[in-house]
Amino acid sequence: MPDSSIQELEELPPDAAVAADHRNPRRRQNRQAQREEEPEVGILVNSDPSHDLAGLILHPGVKQQILDGLRSIRIRDQLEEVWSISRLQPQLGRCILNFYGAPGTGKTRAALGVAHRLGQPLYQVDYSAVISKYLGDTAKHIKRAFERATHHGAVLFLDEADSLLSKRVSLDESCATSINQNRNVLMQELDRFEGVVVMTTNLFGNYDDALLRRVQQHIEFRLPDASMRRELLALHLPNPERVKANLRSLAEQSRGLSGGDILNICLNAIHAGSRDPDPAKWVVTQEMLLREIKRAKAAKEKHSGRKTCGRRIGFRA
């Protein structure tokens, strides 16, 4: 007669991870379903009229470059009739735009403007969901991102794209094969995708050379000039009757700051000017805005100094 303990062990399913799963088939099924469920690797953002490109404060020519890139989609039929464009670019509706420049210069806002102009949502890739420690999963998630953008009829948005499209890693470095394979998969998906891709980066020089020929328009987003800074101040202080300040003077004082910096300056000044218990007395003054401008500049100078020091002693900045 067989040993009952041996018989009991033989009846355990080979995939039973723990005894609790063996006793509870439903729990085991749930664990299996979780493993098989396709992960969501991005966030779907619906654009609205506030994202329209017309409302963006950018250097002359930047908006036109964006519109020129999108125009190729709108006149595809005419391009085919006159130039047989499908021989050169068989993907219908394909357009890859690269926005590069300093942080806070409007690159993400412009990506939303592109989606709004096309009447499409924006599918923003979530790198925390794409990158995996398991071999092969990152490449699978990259493909999934393009599939989801296609499914939603969305503009695919790769923010800080240099993190996935940086230069190839030397084969003598750890995990080089896996990193290079992921990059190759992303390049292949860009080649196949029949839609609009917007990628942004603060580090244009980090892109792999093979990416450059795939991009239709490389568009630089520069820090705002004095007139743009004045427009940004007026835009972010939406109740001029409560603003007791000379915006022209403040625009000069804020030289070197980005649009994102100016937004934070205005928000902080609004909060500073709204401390009185009586809202009727809320007001933003020149002094409040100047104080916030000085703080923003001091933070930038400190950060810049840290980067310089890091380079000096051999750290990566």
Contacts in CASP RR format, 6 or more apart in sequence:
PFRMAT RR
TARGET T0000
AUTHOR 0000-0000-0000
METHOD contacts of the structure
MODEL  1
MPDSSIQELEELPPDAAVAADHRNPRRRQNRQAQREEEPEVGILVNSDPS
HDLAGLILHPGVKQQILDGLRSIRIRDQLEEVWSISRLQPQLGRCILNFY
GAPGTGKTRAALGVAHRLGQPLYQVDYSAVISKYLGDTAKHIKRAFERAT
HHGAVLFLDEADSLLSKRVSLDESCATSINQNRNVLMQELDRFEGVVVMT
TNLFGNYDDALLRRVQQHIEFRLPDASMRRELLALHLPNPERVKANLRSL
AEQSRGLSGGDILNICLNAIHAGSRDPDPAKWVVTQEMLLREIKRAKAAK
EKHSGRKTCGRRIGFRA
12 22 0 8 1.000
13 22 0 8 1.000
15 28 0 8 1.000
16 22 0 8 1.000
16 28 0 8 1.000
17 31 0 8 1.000
20 27 0 8 1.000
21 27 0 8 1.000
21 28 0 8 1.000
21 31 0 8 1.000
22 28 0 8 1.000
38 144 0 8 1.000
39 129 0 8 1.000
39 141 0 8 1.000
39 144 0 8 1.000
40 126 0 8 1.000
40 129 0 8 1.000
40 148 0 8 1.000
41 125 0 8 1.000
41 126 0 8 1.000
41 129 0 8 1.000
41 130 0 8 1.000
41 141 0 8 1.000
41 144 0 8 1.000
41 145 0 8 1.000
41 148 0 8 1.000
42 123 0 8 1.000
42 124 0 8 1.000
42 125 0 8 1.000
42 126 0 8 1.000
42 129 0 8 1.000
42 145 0 8 1.000
42 148 0 8 1.000
43 123 0 8 1.000
43 124 0 8 1.000
43 126 0 8 1.000
44 121 0 8 1.000
44 122 0 8 1.000
44 123 0 8 1.000
44 124 0 8 1.000
44 152 0 8 1.000
44 154 0 8 1.000
45 112 0 8 1.000
45 115 0 8 1.000
45 121 0 8 1.000
45 122 0 8 1.000
45 123 0 8 1.000
45 124 0 8 1.000
46 121 0 8 1.000
46 122 0 8 1.000
47 112 0 8 1.000
47 113 0 8 1.000
47 115 0 8 1.000
47 116 0 8 1.000
47 119 0 8 1.000
47 120 0 8 1.000
47 121 0 8 1.000
47 122 0 8 1.000
48 116 0 8 1.000
49 116 0 8 1.000
51 109 0 8 1.000
51 112 0 8 1.000
51 113 0 8 1.000
51 115 0 8 1.000
51 116 0 8 1.000
52 113 0 8 1.000
52 116 0 8 1.000
52 117 0 8 1.000
53 63 0 8 1.000
53 66 0 8 1.000
53 67 0 8 1.000
53 110 0 8 1.000
53 113 0 8 1.000
53 114 0 8 1.000
53 116 0 8 1.000
53 117 0 8 1.000
56 63 0 8 1.000
56 106 0 8 1.000
56 109 0 8 1.000
56 110 0 8 1.000
56 113 0 8 1.000
57 224 0 8 1.000
57 228 0 8 1.000
57 231 0 8 1.000
57 232 0 8 1.000
57 235 0 8 1.000
57 259 0 8 1.000
58 106 0 8 1.000
58 110 0 8 1.000
58 221 0 8 1.000
58 228 0 8 1.000
59 221 0 8 1.000
59 222 0 8 1.000
59 224 0 8 1.000
59 225 0 8 1.000
59 228 0 8 1.000
62 110 0 8 1.000
62 219 0 8 1.000
62 220 0 8 1.000
62 221 0 8 1.000
65 217 0 8 1.000
65 219 0 8 1.000
66 97 0 8 1.000
66 110 0 8 1.000
66 114 0 8 1.000
66 217 0 8 1.000
66 219 0 8 1.000
67 117 0 8 1.000
68 217 0 8 1.000
69 95 0 8 1.000
69 97 0 8 1.000
69 216 0 8 1.000
69 217 0 8 1.000
70 95 0 8 1.000
70 114 0 8 1.000
70 117 0 8 1.000
70 118 0 8 1.000
70 196 0 8 1.000
72 79 0 8 1.000
72 95 0 8 1.000
72 216 0 8 1.000
73 93 0 8 1.000
73 95 0 8 1.000
73 118 0 8 1.000
73 196 0 8 1.000
76 85 0 8 1.000
76 92 0 8 1.000
76 93 0 8 1.000
79 85 0 8 1.000
80 86 0 8 1.000
91 191 0 8 1.000
91 192 0 8 1.000
91 193 0 8 1.000
91 194 0 8 1.000
91 195 0 8 1.000
92 194 0 8 1.000
93 194 0 8 1.000
93 195 0 8 1.000
93 196 0 8 1.000
94 193 0 8 1.000
94 194 0 8 1.000
94 195 0 8 1.000
94 196 0 8 1.000
95 195 0 8 1.000
95 196 0 8 1.000
95 197 0 8 1.000
95 216 0 8 1.000
96 190 0 8 1.000
96 196 0 8 1.000
96 197 0 8 1.000
96 199 0 8 1.000
96 214 0 8 1.000
96 215 0 8 1.000
96 216 0 8 1.000
96 217 0 8 1.000
97 114 0 8 1.000
97 196 0 8 1.000
97 197 0 8 1.000
97 198 0 8 1.000
97 199 0 8 1.000
97 215 0 8 1.000
97 216 0 8 1.000
97 217 0 8 1.000
97 219 0 8 1.000
98 161 0 8 1.000
98 199 0 8 1.000
98 200 0 8 1.000
98 201 0 8 1.000
98 204 0 8 1.000
98 207 0 8 1.000
98 215 0 8 1.000
98 217 0 8 1.000
98 218 0 8 1.000
98 219 0 8 1.000
99 106 0 8 1.000
99 107 0 8 1.000
99 110 0 8 1.000
99 111 0 8 1.000
99 198 0 8 1.000
99 199 0 8 1.000
99 200 0 8 1.000
99 201 0 8 1.000
99 219 0 8 1.000
99 221 0 8 1.000
100 107 0 8 1.000
100 200 0 8 1.000
100 201 0 8 1.000
100 202 0 8 1.000
100 204 0 8 1.000
100 218 0 8 1.000
100 219 0 8 1.000
100 220 0 8 1.000
100 221 0 8 1.000
101 107 0 8 1.000
101 201 0 8 1.000
101 202 0 8 1.000
101 204 0 8 1.000
101 220 0 8 1.000
101 221 0 8 1.000
101 222 0 8 1.000
102 202 0 8 1.000
102 221 0 8 1.000
102 222 0 8 1.000
102 223 0 8 1.000
102 258 0 8 1.000
103 202 0 8 1.000
103 258 0 8 1.000
103 260 0 8 1.000
104 258 0 8 1.000
104 259 0 8 1.000
104 260 0 8 1.000
104 261 0 8 1.000
105 221 0 8 1.000
105 222 0 8 1.000
105 223 0 8 1.000
105 224 0 8 1.000
105 258 0 8 1.000
105 259 0 8 1.000
105 260 0 8 1.000
106 221 0 8 1.000
106 259 0 8 1.000
106 260 0 8 1.000
107 200 0 8 1.000
107 221 0 8 1.000
108 159 0 8 1.000
108 200 0 8 1.000
110 198 0 8 1.000
110 221 0 8 1.000
111 122 0 8 1.000
111 155 0 8 1.000
111 157 0 8 1.000
111 159 0 8 1.000
111 198 0 8 1.000
111 200 0 8 1.000
112 122 0 8 1.000
114 155 0 8 1.000
114 196 0 8 1.000
114 198 0 8 1.000
115 121 0 8 1.000
115 122 0 8 1.000
115 154 0 8 1.000
115 155 0 8 1.000
115 157 0 8 1.000
118 155 0 8 1.000
118 196 0 8 1.000
120 153 0 8 1.000
120 154 0 8 1.000
120 155 0 8 1.000
120 196 0 8 1.000
121 152 0 8 1.000
121 153 0 8 1.000
121 154 0 8 1.000
121 155 0 8 1.000
122 154 0 8 1.000
122 155 0 8 1.000
122 157 0 8 1.000
123 145 0 8 1.000
123 148 0 8 1.000
123 149 0 8 1.000
123 152 0 8 1.000
123 154 0 8 1.000
123 155 0 8 1.000
123 156 0 8 1.000
123 157 0 8 1.000
124 157 0 8 1.000
124 159 0 8 1.000
125 145 0 8 1.000
125 156 0 8 1.000
125 157 0 8 1.000
125 158 0 8 1.000
125 159 0 8 1.000
127 160 0 8 1.000
127 163 0 8 1.000
127 164 0 8 1.000
129 141 0 8 1.000
130 138 0 8 1.000
130 141 0 8 1.000
130 142 0 8 1.000
130 145 0 8 1.000
130 164 0 8 1.000
131 138 0 8 1.000
131 141 0 8 1.000
132 138 0 8 1.000
132 141 0 8 1.000
135 178 0 8 1.000
136 178 0 8 1.000
136 181 0 8 1.000
138 178 0 8 1.000
138 182 0 8 1.000
139 181 0 8 1.000
139 182 0 8 1.000
139 185 0 8 1.000
142 164 0 8 1.000
142 182 0 8 1.000
142 185 0 8 1.000
142 186 0 8 1.000
142 189 0 8 1.000
143 185 0 8 1.000
143 189 0 8 1.000
145 156 0 8 1.000
145 189 0 8 1.000
146 156 0 8 1.000
146 189 0 8 1.000
146 192 0 8 1.000
146 193 0 8 1.000
148 154 0 8 1.000
149 155 0 8 1.000
149 156 0 8 1.000
149 193 0 8 1.000
149 195 0 8 1.000
150 193 0 8 1.000
150 194 0 8 1.000
150 195 0 8 1.000
155 195 0 8 1.000
155 196 0 8 1.000
155 197 0 8 1.000
155 198 0 8 1.000
156 193 0 8 1.000
156 195 0 8 1.000
156 196 0 8 1.000
156 197 0 8 1.000
156 198 0 8 1.000
157 197 0 8 1.000
157 198 0 8 1.000
157 199 0 8 1.000
157 200 0 8 1.000
158 164 0 8 1.000
158 165 0 8 1.000
158 197 0 8 1.000
158 198 0 8 1.000
158 199 0 8 1.000
158 200 0 8 1.000
159 199 0 8 1.000
159 200 0 8 1.000
160 200 0 8 1.000
160 201 0 8 1.000
160 202 0 8 1.000
161 199 0 8 1.000
161 200 0 8 1.000
161 201 0 8 1.000
161 207 0 8 1.000
162 201 0 8 1.000
162 202 0 8 1.000
162 203 0 8 1.000
162 204 0 8 1.000
162 205 0 8 1.000
162 206 0 8 1.000
162 207 0 8 1.000
164 182 0 8 1.000
164 183 0 8 1.000
164 186 0 8 1.000
165 183 0 8 1.000
165 186 0 8 1.000
165 187 0 8 1.000
165 199 0 8 1.000
165 207 0 8 1.000
165 208 0 8 1.000
165 211 0 8 1.000
166 183 0 8 1.000
166 206 0 8 1.000
166 207 0 8 1.000
166 208 0 8 1.000
167 206 0 8 1.000
167 207 0 8 1.000
167 208 0 8 1.000
167 209 0 8 1.000
168 180 0 8 1.000
168 183 0 8 1.000
168 208 0 8 1.000
169 175 0 8 1.000
169 176 0 8 1.000
169 179 0 8 1.000
169 180 0 8 1.000
170 176 0 8 1.000
171 177 0 8 1.000
183 208 0 8 1.000
187 208 0 8 1.000
187 210 0 8 1.000
187 211 0 8 1.000
187 214 0 8 1.000
190 197 0 8 1.000
190 211 0 8 1.000
190 214 0 8 1.000
191 214 0 8 1.000
199 215 0 8 1.000
201 207 0 8 1.000
204 218 0 8 1.000
212 218 0 8 1.000
223 256 0 8 1.000
223 257 0 8 1.000
223 258 0 8 1.000
224 232 0 8 1.000
224 257 0 8 1.000
224 258 0 8 1.000
224 259 0 8 1.000
224 262 0 8 1.000
226 251 0 8 1.000
226 252 0 8 1.000
226 255 0 8 1.000
227 251 0 8 1.000
229 250 0 8 1.000
229 251 0 8 1.000
229 254 0 8 1.000
229 255 0 8 1.000
229 257 0 8 1.000
229 259 0 8 1.000
229 262 0 8 1.000
230 247 0 8 1.000
230 248 0 8 1.000
230 250 0 8 1.000
230 251 0 8 1.000
232 259 0 8 1.000
232 262 0 8 1.000
232 263 0 8 1.000
233 247 0 8 1.000
233 250 0 8 1.000
233 251 0 8 1.000
233 254 0 8 1.000
233 262 0 8 1.000
233 266 0 8 1.000
233 289 0 8 1.000
234 240 0 8 1.000
234 247 0 8 1.000
236 262 0 8 1.000
236 263 0 8 1.000
236 265 0 8 1.000
236 266 0 8 1.000
236 267 0 8 1.000
237 243 0 8 1.000
237 247 0 8 1.000
237 266 0 8 1.000
237 269 0 8 1.000
237 270 0 8 1.000
237 284 0 8 1.000
242 282 0 8 1.000
242 283 0 8 1.000
242 284 0 8 1.000
243 283 0 8 1.000
243 284 0 8 1.000
244 283 0 8 1.000
244 284 0 8 1.000
244 285 0 8 1.000
244 286 0 8 1.000
245 284 0 8 1.000
245 285 0 8 1.000
245 286 0 8 1.000
245 289 0 8 1.000
246 286 0 8 1.000
249 286 0 8 1.000
250 286 0 8 1.000
250 289 0 8 1.000
250 290 0 8 1.000
250 293 0 8 1.000
253 290 0 8 1.000
253 293 0 8 1.000
254 261 0 8 1.000
254 262 0 8 1.000
254 265 0 8 1.000
254 293 0 8 1.000
254 296 0 8 1.000
256 297 0 8 1.000
256 300 0 8 1.000
257 265 0 8 1.000
257 293 0 8 1.000
257 296 0 8 1.000
257 297 0 8 1.000
257 300 0 8 1.000
261 296 0 8 1.000
261 300 0 8 1.000
264 292 0 8 1.000
264 296 0 8 1.000
265 289 0 8 1.000
265 292 0 8 1.000
265 293 0 8 1.000
265 296 0 8 1.000
266 284 0 8 1.000
266 289 0 8 1.000
266 292 0 8 1.000
268 292 0 8 1.000
268 295 0 8 1.000
269 284 0 8 1.000
269 288 0 8 1.000
269 289 0 8 1.000
269 291 0 8 1.000
269 292 0 8 1.000
270 284 0 8 1.000
272 284 0 8 1.000
272 288 0 8 1.000
272 291 0 8 1.000
272 292 0 8 1.000
273 282 0 8 1.000
273 283 0 8 1.000
273 284 0 8 1.000
273 285 0 8 1.000
273 288 0 8 1.000
274 282 0 8 1.000
276 282 0 8 1.000
306 317 0 8 1.000
307 317 0 8 1.000
308 317 0 8 1.000
310 316 0 8 1.000
310 317 0 8 1.000
311 317 0 8 1.000
END
